[in-house]
Amino acid sequence: MNSVSNVDIDQVLSQMRRMASQASAQPAETEAGSGVSFGGLLKQSIDAVNETQVQASGMKQAFELGEDVDLAEVMVAAQKSSLTFQGMVQVRNKLVEAYKEVMNMPI
C-alpha cells in the first residue's frame, strides 16, 4: 500500500513539475510574437479548469456507482479541480482589480 501511494505522489509531483516548466516557458513564447492573444490564453486556461472539474466529477460519480476507481485517485482529482478553480478565481480577482485601477486613472 505504501509503495502505491509513493507512486501516486511521484506521478503528481512529476505532473506538477511539468506544468511548472510549461508555465515558465509560456511568457517567452508570447513575447517572441507567436501571435497568441491574451484572450486566447485566458480561454485556454478556463477550458483547462473546466476539464479538470469535469474529470473530477466523472471520477466521483464512477466511485459512487461502485465502479473500479481508486479512492486516492478520486481524491487527488477532486483536490486538483479545487485548486485550479481557486487559482482561476484569484486570477479573475486580480483582473477585476486591474480593470478598476485602469478605469480610475485620470485622462
N, CA, C and O atoms as CSV, one atom per row, in Angstrom:
chain,resi,resn,atom,element,x,y,z
A,1,MET,N,N,0.832,-1.195,0.000
A,1,MET,CA,C,0.000,0.000,0.000
A,1,MET,C,C,0.868,1.248,0.000
A,1,MET,O,O,0.562,2.209,-0.705
A,2,ASN,N,N,1.936,1.252,0.770
A,2,ASN,CA,C,2.806,2.411,0.858
A,2,ASN,C,C,3.483,2.706,-0.474
A,2,ASN,O,O,3.633,3.868,-0.849
A,3,SER,N,N,3.897,1.652,-1.196
A,3,SER,CA,C,4.547,1.860,-2.486
A,3,SER,C,C,3.576,2.416,-3.511
A,3,SER,O,O,3.980,3.177,-4.390
A,4,VAL,N,N,2.303,2.052,-3.418
A,4,VAL,CA,C,1.293,2.582,-4.341
A,4,VAL,C,C,1.112,4.072,-4.103
A,4,VAL,O,O,1.037,4.844,-5.059
A,5,SER,N,N,1.039,4.492,-2.831
A,5,SER,CA,C,0.861,5.913,-2.547
A,5,SER,C,C,2.107,6.701,-2.944
A,5,SER,O,O,1.999,7.854,-3.362
A,6,ASN,N,N,3.286,6.095,-2.819
A,6,ASN,CA,C,4.509,6.760,-3.258
A,6,ASN,C,C,4.512,6.951,-4.763
A,6,ASN,O,O,4.945,7.990,-5.262
A,7,VAL,N,N,4.026,5.944,-5.492
A,7,VAL,CA,C,3.951,6.042,-6.946
A,7,VAL,C,C,2.972,7.147,-7.330
A,7,VAL,O,O,3.263,7.944,-8.222
A,8,ASP,N,N,1.805,7.204,-6.663
A,8,ASP,CA,C,0.829,8.252,-6.932
A,8,ASP,C,C,1.414,9.630,-6.647
A,8,ASP,O,O,1.225,10.561,-7.428
A,9,ILE,N,N,2.114,9.757,-5.543
A,9,ILE,CA,C,2.729,11.031,-5.183
A,9,ILE,C,C,3.796,11.409,-6.195
A,9,ILE,O,O,3.893,12.569,-6.596
A,10,ASP,N,N,4.594,10.437,-6.608
A,10,ASP,CA,C,5.623,10.704,-7.615
A,10,ASP,C,C,5.002,11.152,-8.928
A,10,ASP,O,O,5.519,12.057,-9.583
A,11,GLN,N,N,3.896,10.527,-9.318
A,11,GLN,CA,C,3.213,10.919,-10.549
A,11,GLN,C,C,2.673,12.335,-10.451
A,11,GLN,O,O,2.795,13.116,-11.394
A,12,VAL,N,N,2.077,12.669,-9.316
A,12,VAL,CA,C,1.535,14.014,-9.125
A,12,VAL,C,C,2.669,15.038,-9.124
A,12,VAL,O,O,2.549,16.100,-9.734
A,13,LEU,N,N,3.764,14.721,-8.443
A,13,LEU,CA,C,4.898,15.643,-8.408
A,13,LEU,C,C,5.497,15.847,-9.795
A,13,LEU,O,O,5.839,16.972,-10.159
A,14,SER,N,N,5.625,14.778,-10.569
A,14,SER,CA,C,6.182,14.933,-11.912
A,14,SER,C,C,5.240,15.738,-12.795
A,14,SER,O,O,5.687,16.525,-13.630
A,15,GLN,N,N,3.944,15.546,-12.614
A,15,GLN,CA,C,2.972,16.333,-13.380
A,15,GLN,C,C,3.045,17.808,-12.988
A,15,GLN,O,O,2.965,18.683,-13.850
A,16,MET,N,N,3.195,18.085,-11.699
A,16,MET,CA,C,3.311,19.471,-11.239
A,16,MET,C,C,4.580,20.118,-11.787
A,16,MET,O,O,4.556,21.282,-12.187
A,17,ARG,N,N,5.684,19.377,-11.808
A,17,ARG,CA,C,6.936,19.909,-12.346
A,17,ARG,C,C,6.801,20.205,-13.841
A,17,ARG,O,O,7.297,21.219,-14.332
A,18,ARG,N,N,6.126,19.309,-14.549
A,18,ARG,CA,C,5.919,19.501,-15.987
A,18,ARG,C,C,5.063,20.741,-16.239
A,18,ARG,O,O,5.351,21.525,-17.143
A,19,MET,N,N,4.016,20.914,-15.443
A,19,MET,CA,C,3.155,22.084,-15.604
A,19,MET,C,C,3.906,23.365,-15.256
A,19,MET,O,O,3.720,24.391,-15.910
A,20,ALA,N,N,4.749,23.311,-14.235
A,20,ALA,CA,C,5.535,24.485,-13.857
A,20,ALA,C,C,6.519,24.859,-14.951
A,20,ALA,O,O,6.716,26.041,-15.232
A,21,SER,N,N,7.135,23.867,-15.566
A,21,SER,CA,C,8.080,24.169,-16.642
A,21,SER,C,C,7.348,24.724,-17.857
A,21,SER,O,O,7.871,25.605,-18.540
A,22,GLN,N,N,6.153,24.227,-18.137
A,22,GLN,CA,C,5.363,24.771,-19.238
A,22,GLN,C,C,4.942,26.206,-18.936
A,22,GLN,O,O,4.961,27.061,-19.822
A,23,ALA,N,N,4.566,26.470,-17.697
A,23,ALA,CA,C,4.141,27.819,-17.319
A,23,ALA,C,C,5.295,28.804,-17.407
A,23,ALA,O,O,5.106,29.950,-17.816
A,24,SER,N,N,6.487,28.367,-17.025
A,24,SER,CA,C,7.632,29.273,-17.097
A,24,SER,C,C,8.071,29.500,-18.537
A,24,SER,O,O,8.658,30.536,-18.846
A,25,ALA,N,N,7.796,28.552,-19.416
A,25,ALA,CA,C,8.162,28.703,-20.826
A,25,ALA,C,C,7.129,29.526,-21.587
A,25,ALA,O,O,7.449,30.080,-22.639
A,26,GLN,N,N,5.897,29.620,-21.083
A,26,GLN,CA,C,4.823,30.306,-21.795
A,26,GLN,C,C,5.101,31.792,-22.037
A,26,GLN,O,O,4.877,32.241,-23.161
A,27,PRO,N,N,5.574,32.592,-21.069
A,27,PRO,CA,C,5.793,34.004,-21.355
A,27,PRO,C,C,6.838,34.243,-22.441
A,27,PRO,O,O,6.711,35.191,-23.216
A,28,ALA,N,N,7.854,33.413,-22.510
A,28,ALA,CA,C,8.883,33.591,-23.530
A,28,ALA,C,C,8.298,33.407,-24.920
A,28,ALA,O,O,8.681,34.106,-25.858
A,29,GLU,N,N,7.375,32.473,-25.052
A,29,GLU,CA,C,6.759,32.239,-26.355
A,29,GLU,C,C,5.888,33.405,-26.771
A,29,GLU,O,O,5.888,33.784,-27.942
A,30,THR,N,N,5.131,33.994,-25.820
A,30,THR,CA,C,4.243,35.089,-26.180
A,30,THR,C,C,5.040,36.356,-26.472
A,30,THR,O,O,4.623,37.159,-27.306
A,31,GLU,N,N,6.174,36.555,-25.805
A,31,GLU,CA,C,6.994,37.727,-26.063
A,31,GLU,C,C,7.676,37.631,-27.427
A,31,GLU,O,O,8.005,38.650,-28.035
A,32,ALA,N,N,7.882,36.426,-27.895
A,32,ALA,CA,C,8.551,36.246,-29.170
A,32,ALA,C,C,7.627,36.561,-30.342
A,32,ALA,O,O,8.051,36.530,-31.497
A,33,GLY,N,N,6.355,36.865,-30.042
A,33,GLY,CA,C,5.436,37.234,-31.103
A,33,GLY,C,C,4.827,36.040,-31.808
A,33,GLY,O,O,4.704,36.040,-33.032
A,34,SER,N,N,4.444,35.025,-31.054
A,34,SER,CA,C,3.866,33.829,-31.661
A,34,SER,C,C,2.423,34.055,-32.095
A,34,SER,O,O,1.807,33.157,-32.669
A,35,GLY,N,N,1.878,35.234,-31.831
A,35,GLY,CA,C,0.525,35.534,-32.251
A,35,GLY,C,C,-0.541,35.060,-31.279
A,35,GLY,O,O,-1.721,35.065,-31.630
A,36,VAL,N,N,-0.178,34.654,-30.080
A,36,VAL,CA,C,-1.132,34.204,-29.088
A,36,VAL,C,C,-1.664,35.429,-28.353
A,36,VAL,O,O,-0.890,36.239,-27.841
A,37,SER,N,N,-2.970,35.559,-28.303
A,37,SER,CA,C,-3.569,36.719,-27.650
A,37,SER,C,C,-3.849,36.424,-26.182
A,37,SER,O,O,-3.903,35.268,-25.763
A,38,PHE,N,N,-4.023,37.484,-25.416
A,38,PHE,CA,C,-4.346,37.342,-24.007
A,38,PHE,C,C,-5.694,36.647,-23.842
A,38,PHE,O,O,-5.855,35.769,-22.994
A,39,GLY,N,N,-6.649,37.049,-24.659
A,39,GLY,CA,C,-7.971,36.422,-24.598
A,39,GLY,C,C,-7.912,34.940,-24.903
A,39,GLY,O,O,-8.614,34.146,-24.279
A,40,GLY,N,N,-7.076,34.562,-25.862
A,40,GLY,CA,C,-6.917,33.153,-26.195
A,40,GLY,C,C,-6.310,32.361,-25.060
A,40,GLY,O,O,-6.739,31.244,-24.771
A,41,LEU,N,N,-5.303,32.942,-24.411
A,41,LEU,CA,C,-4.683,32.270,-23.263
A,41,LEU,C,C,-5.662,32.147,-22.107
A,41,LEU,O,O,-5.693,31.129,-21.416
A,42,LEU,N,N,-6.466,33.196,-21.897
A,42,LEU,CA,C,-7.449,33.162,-20.818
A,42,LEU,C,C,-8.499,32.083,-21.091
A,42,LEU,O,O,-8.867,31.331,-20.188
A,43,LYS,N,N,-8.973,32.010,-22.312
A,43,LYS,CA,C,-9.955,30.988,-22.678
A,43,LYS,C,C,-9.363,29.594,-22.524
A,43,LYS,O,O,-10.032,28.685,-22.033
A,44,GLN,N,N,-8.122,29.421,-22.939
A,44,GLN,CA,C,-7.456,28.129,-22.807
A,44,GLN,C,C,-7.346,27.734,-21.332
A,44,GLN,O,O,-7.544,26.569,-20.985
A,45,SER,N,N,-7.034,28.694,-20.472
A,45,SER,CA,C,-6.933,28.412,-19.036
A,45,SER,C,C,-8.288,28.032,-18.454
A,45,SER,O,O,-8.392,27.094,-17.663
A,46,ILE,N,N,-9.319,28.762,-18.847
A,46,ILE,CA,C,-10.664,28.454,-18.349
A,46,ILE,C,C,-11.096,27.075,-18.823
A,46,ILE,O,O,-11.704,26.320,-18.064
A,47,ASP,N,N,-10.790,26.742,-20.060
A,47,ASP,CA,C,-11.123,25.414,-20.579
A,47,ASP,C,C,-10.387,24.317,-19.812
A,47,ASP,O,O,-10.950,23.253,-19.552
A,48,ALA,N,N,-9.134,24.575,-19.450
A,48,ALA,CA,C,-8.362,23.591,-18.686
A,48,ALA,C,C,-8.965,23.389,-17.299
A,48,ALA,O,O,-9.040,22.261,-16.813
A,49,VAL,N,N,-9.395,24.481,-16.659
A,49,VAL,CA,C,-10.042,24.377,-15.353
A,49,VAL,C,C,-11.337,23.592,-15.480
A,49,VAL,O,O,-11.634,22.730,-14.654
A,50,ASN,N,N,-12.095,23.890,-16.504
A,50,ASN,CA,C,-13.348,23.166,-16.728
A,50,ASN,C,C,-13.085,21.681,-16.951
A,50,ASN,O,O,-13.813,20.835,-16.432
A,51,GLU,N,N,-12.060,21.365,-17.712
A,51,GLU,CA,C,-11.728,19.963,-17.981
A,51,GLU,C,C,-11.379,19.218,-16.692
A,51,GLU,O,O,-11.807,18.078,-16.507
A,52,THR,N,N,-10.613,19.842,-15.802
A,52,THR,CA,C,-10.272,19.178,-14.538
A,52,THR,C,C,-11.514,18.974,-13.682
A,52,THR,O,O,-11.634,17.963,-12.990
A,53,GLN,N,N,-12.442,19.937,-13.726
A,53,GLN,CA,C,-13.668,19.788,-12.948
A,53,GLN,C,C,-14.549,18.672,-13.514
A,53,GLN,O,O,-15.128,17.894,-12.755
A,54,VAL,N,N,-14.651,18.593,-14.821
A,54,VAL,CA,C,-15.451,17.533,-15.447
A,54,VAL,C,C,-14.842,16.165,-15.158
A,54,VAL,O,O,-15.554,15.207,-14.860
A,55,GLN,N,N,-13.516,16.086,-15.249
A,55,GLN,CA,C,-12.829,14.817,-14.978
A,55,GLN,C,C,-13.037,14.392,-13.524
A,55,GLN,O,O,-13.328,13.226,-13.254
A,56,ALA,N,N,-12.888,15.332,-12.588
A,56,ALA,CA,C,-13.067,15.011,-11.170
A,56,ALA,C,C,-14.509,14.593,-10.891
A,56,ALA,O,O,-14.753,13.657,-10.130
A,57,SER,N,N,-15.449,15.281,-11.500
A,57,SER,CA,C,-16.855,14.940,-11.314
A,57,SER,C,C,-17.151,13.539,-11.847
A,57,SER,O,O,-17.876,12.768,-11.219
A,58,GLY,N,N,-16.591,13.221,-12.995
A,58,GLY,CA,C,-16.774,11.885,-13.565
A,58,GLY,C,C,-16.175,10.805,-12.690
A,58,GLY,O,O,-16.767,9.741,-12.509
A,59,MET,N,N,-14.999,11.079,-12.147
A,59,MET,CA,C,-14.365,10.090,-11.271
A,59,MET,C,C,-15.163,9.905,-9.983
A,59,MET,O,O,-15.300,8.783,-9.497
A,60,LYS,N,N,-15.694,11.007,-9.422
A,60,LYS,CA,C,-16.512,10.907,-8.210
A,60,LYS,C,C,-17.752,10.075,-8.478
A,60,LYS,O,O,-18.113,9.206,-7.685
A,61,GLN,N,N,-18.397,10.349,-9.598
A,61,GLN,CA,C,-19.609,9.621,-9.939
A,61,GLN,C,C,-19.312,8.140,-10.154
A,61,GLN,O,O,-20.077,7.281,-9.715
A,62,ALA,N,N,-18.218,7.844,-10.819
A,62,ALA,CA,C,-17.850,6.443,-11.044
A,62,ALA,C,C,-17.576,5.738,-9.720
A,62,ALA,O,O,-17.966,4.585,-9.536
A,63,PHE,N,N,-16.912,6.420,-8.806
A,63,PHE,CA,C,-16.629,5.818,-7.494
A,63,PHE,C,C,-17.932,5.579,-6.733
A,63,PHE,O,O,-18.113,4.531,-6.113
A,64,GLU,N,N,-18.843,6.563,-6.784
A,64,GLU,CA,C,-20.112,6.427,-6.073
A,64,GLU,C,C,-20.954,5.293,-6.642
A,64,GLU,O,O,-21.716,4.659,-5.912
A,65,LEU,N,N,-20.823,5.035,-7.928
A,65,LEU,CA,C,-21.581,3.953,-8.553
A,65,LEU,C,C,-20.933,2.587,-8.352
A,65,LEU,O,O,-21.472,1.569,-8.787
A,66,GLY,N,N,-19.778,2.566,-7.694
A,66,GLY,CA,C,-19.128,1.306,-7.373
A,66,GLY,C,C,-18.233,0.767,-8.463
A,66,GLY,O,O,-17.844,-0.401,-8.425
A,67,GLU,N,N,-17.899,1.597,-9.436
A,67,GLU,CA,C,-17.000,1.155,-10.494
A,67,GLU,C,C,-15.588,1.038,-9.938
A,67,GLU,O,O,-15.305,1.521,-8.842
A,68,ASP,N,N,-14.709,0.402,-10.690
A,68,ASP,CA,C,-13.338,0.137,-10.234
A,68,ASP,C,C,-12.478,1.400,-10.372
A,68,ASP,O,O,-11.683,1.531,-11.302
A,69,VAL,N,N,-12.662,2.322,-9.421
A,69,VAL,CA,C,-11.896,3.565,-9.397
A,69,VAL,C,C,-11.254,3.673,-8.016
A,69,VAL,O,O,-11.919,3.493,-6.996
A,70,ASP,N,N,-9.970,3.966,-7.997
A,70,ASP,CA,C,-9.231,4.075,-6.747
A,70,ASP,C,C,-9.628,5.350,-6.013
A,70,ASP,O,O,-9.671,6.426,-6.609
A,71,LEU,N,N,-9.916,5.229,-4.725
A,71,LEU,CA,C,-10.334,6.375,-3.919
A,71,LEU,C,C,-9.252,7.452,-3.892
A,71,LEU,O,O,-9.561,8.643,-3.930
A,72,ALA,N,N,-7.990,7.040,-3.829
A,72,ALA,CA,C,-6.896,8.020,-3.795
A,72,ALA,C,C,-6.872,8.851,-5.073
A,72,ALA,O,O,-6.641,10.059,-5.025
A,73,GLU,N,N,-7.111,8.209,-6.219
A,73,GLU,CA,C,-7.143,8.943,-7.483
A,73,GLU,C,C,-8.309,9.919,-7.522
A,73,GLU,O,O,-8.181,11.027,-8.042
A,74,VAL,N,N,-9.446,9.507,-6.972
A,74,VAL,CA,C,-10.621,10.378,-6.918
A,74,VAL,C,C,-10.321,11.594,-6.051
A,74,VAL,O,O,-10.653,12.722,-6.418
A,75,MET,N,N,-9.701,11.368,-4.913
A,75,MET,CA,C,-9.394,12.474,-4.000
A,75,MET,C,C,-8.370,13.425,-4.609
A,75,MET,O,O,-8.497,14.641,-4.459
A,76,VAL,N,N,-7.361,12.895,-5.292
A,76,VAL,CA,C,-6.360,13.746,-5.939
A,76,VAL,C,C,-7.012,14.566,-7.047
A,76,VAL,O,O,-6.721,15.753,-7.191
A,77,ALA,N,N,-7.884,13.948,-7.823
A,77,ALA,CA,C,-8.580,14.668,-8.894
A,77,ALA,C,C,-9.475,15.765,-8.325
A,77,ALA,O,O,-9.555,16.859,-8.885
A,78,ALA,N,N,-10.148,15.475,-7.214
A,78,ALA,CA,C,-11.007,16.476,-6.583
A,78,ALA,C,C,-10.189,17.646,-6.057
A,78,ALA,O,O,-10.592,18.799,-6.207
A,79,GLN,N,N,-9.044,17.364,-5.441
A,79,GLN,CA,C,-8.195,18.431,-4.930
A,79,GLN,C,C,-7.590,19.254,-6.063
A,79,GLN,O,O,-7.496,20.478,-5.968
A,80,LYS,N,N,-7.182,18.579,-7.131
A,80,LYS,CA,C,-6.626,19.274,-8.287
A,80,LYS,C,C,-7.680,20.200,-8.886
A,80,LYS,O,O,-7.382,21.336,-9.254
A,81,SER,N,N,-8.905,19.710,-8.979
A,81,SER,CA,C,-10.005,20.507,-9.502
A,81,SER,C,C,-10.261,21.725,-8.618
A,81,SER,O,O,-10.455,22.835,-9.115
A,82,SER,N,N,-10.258,21.509,-7.329
A,82,SER,CA,C,-10.487,22.610,-6.393
A,82,SER,C,C,-9.382,23.656,-6.475
A,82,SER,O,O,-9.659,24.855,-6.483
A,83,LEU,N,N,-8.140,23.208,-6.535
A,83,LEU,CA,C,-7.015,24.144,-6.602
A,83,LEU,C,C,-7.004,24.941,-7.902
A,83,LEU,O,O,-6.718,26.139,-7.893
A,84,THR,N,N,-7.312,24.289,-9.014
A,84,THR,CA,C,-7.323,25.019,-10.275
A,84,THR,C,C,-8.440,26.046,-10.291
A,84,THR,O,O,-8.272,27.145,-10.820
A,85,PHE,N,N,-9.590,25.690,-9.707
A,85,PHE,CA,C,-10.697,26.647,-9.645
A,85,PHE,C,C,-10.352,27.831,-8.755
A,85,PHE,O,O,-10.624,28.977,-9.112
A,86,GLN,N,N,-9.754,27.562,-7.598
A,86,GLN,CA,C,-9.348,28.645,-6.698
A,86,GLN,C,C,-8.320,29.551,-7.363
A,86,GLN,O,O,-8.369,30.771,-7.209
A,87,GLY,N,N,-7.398,28.958,-8.095
A,87,GLY,CA,C,-6.412,29.756,-8.822
A,87,GLY,C,C,-7.066,30.638,-9.868
A,87,GLY,O,O,-6.695,31.801,-10.024
A,88,MET,N,N,-8.042,30.089,-10.587
A,88,MET,CA,C,-8.748,30.873,-11.597
A,88,MET,C,C,-9.531,32.024,-10.951
A,88,MET,O,O,-9.588,33.121,-11.507
A,89,VAL,N,N,-10.124,31.781,-9.801
A,89,VAL,CA,C,-10.843,32.845,-9.092
A,89,VAL,C,C,-9.872,33.957,-8.691
A,89,VAL,O,O,-10.209,35.137,-8.793
A,90,GLN,N,N,-8.681,33.593,-8.242
A,90,GLN,CA,C,-7.693,34.604,-7.868
A,90,GLN,C,C,-7.248,35.417,-9.079
A,90,GLN,O,O,-7.063,36.630,-8.984
A,91,VAL,N,N,-7.077,34.749,-10.214
A,91,VAL,CA,C,-6.716,35.459,-11.441
A,91,VAL,C,C,-7.827,36.425,-11.821
A,91,VAL,O,O,-7.563,37.572,-12.183
A,92,ARG,N,N,-9.062,35.964,-11.740
A,92,ARG,CA,C,-10.206,36.833,-12.047
A,92,ARG,C,C,-10.230,38.047,-11.129
A,92,ARG,O,O,-10.449,39.171,-11.583
A,93,ASN,N,N,-10.003,37.819,-9.829
A,93,ASN,CA,C,-9.994,38.929,-8.875
A,93,ASN,C,C,-8.913,39.953,-9.212
A,93,ASN,O,O,-9.150,41.159,-9.130
A,94,LYS,N,N,-7.734,39.477,-9.588
A,94,LYS,CA,C,-6.648,40.382,-9.962
A,94,LYS,C,C,-6.983,41.152,-11.238
A,94,LYS,O,O,-6.657,42.334,-11.351
A,95,LEU,N,N,-7.628,40.496,-12.191
A,95,LEU,CA,C,-8.030,41.174,-13.422
A,95,LEU,C,C,-9.057,42.262,-13.142
A,95,LEU,O,O,-8.986,43.347,-13.721
A,96,VAL,N,N,-10.010,41.981,-12.258
A,96,VAL,CA,C,-11.021,42.976,-11.902
A,96,VAL,C,C,-10.371,44.161,-11.197
A,96,VAL,O,O,-10.712,45.313,-11.467
A,97,GLU,N,N,-9.431,43.877,-10.291
A,97,GLU,CA,C,-8.709,44.960,-9.610
A,97,GLU,C,C,-7.943,45.822,-10.610
A,97,GLU,O,O,-7.971,47.049,-10.526
A,98,ALA,N,N,-7.264,45.183,-11.551
A,98,ALA,CA,C,-6.500,45.929,-12.555
A,98,ALA,C,C,-7.427,46.756,-13.433
A,98,ALA,O,O,-7.106,47.896,-13.767
A,99,TYR,N,N,-8.565,46.202,-13.807
A,99,TYR,CA,C,-9.533,46.931,-14.619
A,99,TYR,C,C,-10.037,48.166,-13.879
A,99,TYR,O,O,-10.114,49.253,-14.451
A,100,LYS,N,N,-10.382,47.990,-12.592
A,100,LYS,CA,C,-10.855,49.121,-11.790
A,100,LYS,C,C,-9.775,50.194,-11.678
A,100,LYS,O,O,-10.067,51.388,-11.759
A,101,GLU,N,N,-8.541,49.768,-11.495
A,101,GLU,CA,C,-7.433,50.702,-11.380
A,101,GLU,C,C,-7.250,51.500,-12.674
A,101,GLU,O,O,-7.038,52.713,-12.639
A,102,VAL,N,N,-7.332,50.821,-13.797
A,102,VAL,CA,C,-7.191,51.491,-15.093
A,102,VAL,C,C,-8.356,52.450,-15.313
A,102,VAL,O,O,-8.156,53.557,-15.813
A,103,MET,N,N,-9.554,52.046,-14.950
A,103,MET,CA,C,-10.729,52.898,-15.143
A,103,MET,C,C,-10.694,54.136,-14.252
A,103,MET,O,O,-11.283,55.158,-14.601
A,104,ASN,N,N,-10.022,54.064,-13.119
A,104,ASN,CA,C,-9.932,55.207,-12.214
A,104,ASN,C,C,-8.757,56.136,-12.531
A,104,ASN,O,O,-8.572,57.148,-11.855
A,105,MET,N,N,-7.974,55.805,-13.538
A,105,MET,CA,C,-6.840,56.657,-13.902
A,105,MET,C,C,-7.352,57.942,-14.559
A,105,MET,O,O,-8.275,57.909,-15.373
A,106,PRO,N,N,-6.741,59.075,-14.195
A,106,PRO,CA,C,-7.151,60.320,-14.840
A,106,PRO,C,C,-6.658,60.344,-16.297
A,106,PRO,O,O,-5.588,59.831,-16.625
A,107,ILE,N,N,-7.464,60.946,-17.134
A,107,ILE,CA,C,-7.108,61.009,-18.559
A,107,ILE,C,C,-6.427,62.318,-18.868
A,107,ILE,O,O,-6.051,62.562,-20.015
